[in-house]
Amino acid sequence: MRHAVAGRHLKRDKGARQALFRNLVNDLIRHGRIETTEAKARAIRSDAEKIITLAKKSDVNARRQAGRTVSDPELLKKLFEEIGPRFAERPGGYTRMVKLGPRQGDAARMVILELVQ
C-alpha cells in the first residue's frame, strides 16, 4: 500500500533522485529555462518555487538553506542578487510549464519549465 508516501520517485533510488532534482533546479537557475519531461518538471517545480521564496528573504539563514540545494557559489549569488529581487512583489507562481508534445524516441511528454518574467 502507498499510505502516506508523498513525492515522485521516478524509478530512482533516494540518492539518484536527490541528485537529479538538485541538478535540474541548478540548471533552471543558471539558464532560466529547461526542457525536460513533464514528470520531472512537476517533481522539481515545488523545490524551485521554495528556493526562490528563500531568495526573496535574502538573509544569512535563507542563503544557507538555499545553499543545501544550490551548491555553486555563483548560482547562489545569482539567485539572491538577481532572481530574488525580480520576484520581490510576486506572492508565488515563479515558474511556467509550456507543453511541447511527445519526444520522438520514447514518446515521453516534454515540457519547457521556465521562470516567468
URDATA-V697101 format. One line per field, one symbol per residue. ss: DSSP state (H for helix, E for strand, - for the rest). burial: I if it has 16 or more other ideal C-beta (glycine too) atoms within 10 Angstrom, else O. A space follows every 50 residues. Layout:
ss=???
burial=???
This chain:
ss=-------------HHHHHHHHHHHHHHHHHH-EEEEEHHHHHHHHHHHHH HHHHHHH--HHHHHHHH-----HHHHHHHHHHHHHH--------EEEEEE EE------EEEEEEE--
burial=OOOOOOOOOOOOOOOOIOOIIIOIIIIIIOOOOIOIOOOIIOIIIOOIOO IIIIIIOOOOOIIOOIIOIIOOOOIIOIIIOOIIOIIOOOOOOIIOOOOO OOOOOOOOOIIOIIIOO
